[in-house]
Amino acid sequence: MSTALQTYTTAPVMVTSERENSLAAEDLRARIRGSVKLWEPMSKHTTFHIGGPADIFVQPRDADDLAAVLDFAARKGLPAKVIGNGSNLLVSDDGVRGLVVKLAPAFREVEWHPRGVEAGAGVTLQRLVKESAAAGLSGLESTVGIPGTLGGALATNAGTDTGSIGDLVDRAVVLDARGEVCEWCCDHFAYRYRHSNLRGTGAIVLSARLHLRPAPPEEIRAKIKRLRAKRAARQPLRAWSAGSVFKNPRGVAAGKVLDRAGAKGLRVGDAQVSRSHANFFINRGRATAAQMMELIERTHGLALRRYGIDLELEIEIL
């Protein structure tokens, strides 16, 4: 496996029995008001529609629930992964050990202000873009076509060729690794291309304040329509995908590198490189994580052999 992909190999995780999982789930249900499920298929919670069962799948109702869940996981020695709507994830066919915590359907409050918006981490970017036009506030158009939630977008500094979400952040309310709710200013995130300081700290965004600029609603709607048409013409927006698979290397688009390397249309089972955009990989219906990973490794190898470019993954392998 290449150096760019080695960081995504699975680390050893404590394996628990079905009985231990059942007891842990029962204990957790008594501690929170949200939903707790056993062996929930992750294919239902990723935009790839791929992934085996999570041992314990939790949807907290509020910040208190979330803090209780993470504290429970730490005390029990169980790994815990917090997700939005799974738009940037490739989940193993074997599923996920420990807890998967999905913020939706909670954390979806939205409050519009004269020059911005305060929104929960579980709000979809699609909703914010649509409502921004009605509010007469411009800036979110750069996120058109990104299928994720605000929390996930802030964690990865999601964006397109017209801008990144980090450009809009004033401040955010986060739950830190100690289980304390605190406020981060924009500088605290240390945003750069597809990166923020959230990764590796254990902090989780609960909500954020974004600064926007007033503009005529019809002007915003026209820009949204134009950008959506542009992306629909070159990206498989209706297909089951996770967005861009690889980050753009400095000075060149990963999609162009893969296109020139002959990756478009390559297929492993039902996993395929899109014919409209070589950096979008799609599930044609029954793709497995193993097939998608093989396709990732093949295309990565093409770029490395033909151009000496060691592409870095943008999606997360869970």
C-alpha positions, 0 to 999 in steps of 0.5 A: 500500500502506498504511503498516502494510504497507509494512514488509513489502515485499521488500528487494533480495536477491542472486540466485544461480544454481542452480549457485552454490546447488548449490555452496554446499549441497555446501560446507555439507553438509561443514561440519555434521551436519544436513540440507541440501536444495536448493529445498525447498518452504516450503509443507511447513513453514508452517501456511498450507501456502503458499510457494515453494522455499527456495534452501537449506533447513537443519535443524541437529542442534545449537547447534554446527551452527546457529552453523556455518550462520549463520557460513557464511551471513555469510561467503558473503553469503547471507541466512538466516532461522531458523524454528520450525514456520512458524506465523506466516509467509506465504512468497512464491510465489517462495520464499526466496532464501538459507538457511532454517534450521529448528530442528526436529527438533533443540532438543526436549529437555524437563526438568521441575523442581518449579516449572518446565520447561527446554525447547528452542526446537524444542519445540511449545507443544502438547507443553509444555501436555500434559506440564505437566498430567502434571507438575502444573505450571500456567501454560502453559494460556494458550498452548492453541491456539497452534500454534508452537514455544517459540522462535518464541513467545519471539521474538514473545511469543505469547499469547492473551487469558489471558496471554503466554509472556513472563510465564513466562520466567525465563531463556533460552540464546541464540545471539547475532549474534556466534555466541556462546552466552549467557544472557538473563534475562527483563528482557533480552527487554523483553517487551511485547504481541507483541514482544521484543528478539530481533527485530532483534538477530540472537539466536536462542533455543536453550532457555528456563527457564519458571517455573510453579506447582504445581497438581493435574493434574486441575485443569490438565487441566480448564482445558486442556479448557475453554480448548481448547473455548472457542477451538475454538468461535470459532477455526478451529483445524483449518484451515490458518491462521497464527493471528491475522493482525493485532495487536490495536490498543489497547483493541479486538480486531482480530477485532471490528474486522474483523467489524464492517467486514464482513470475515468470509467474504471470499475471494480464490481459496482464501484466505478470512477465517474465518467463525468469527473475522475475524482468522484467514485460512485456506487452503481448499486451493490458496491462493497467497501472492499471494491471501493478501496481496491478502486482507490488503490488502483487509481492512486497507483495510476497517478503515482506511476504516470506522473509521480503524484502521491495523491492524498485521500480526502474521504475518511476510511472508517 
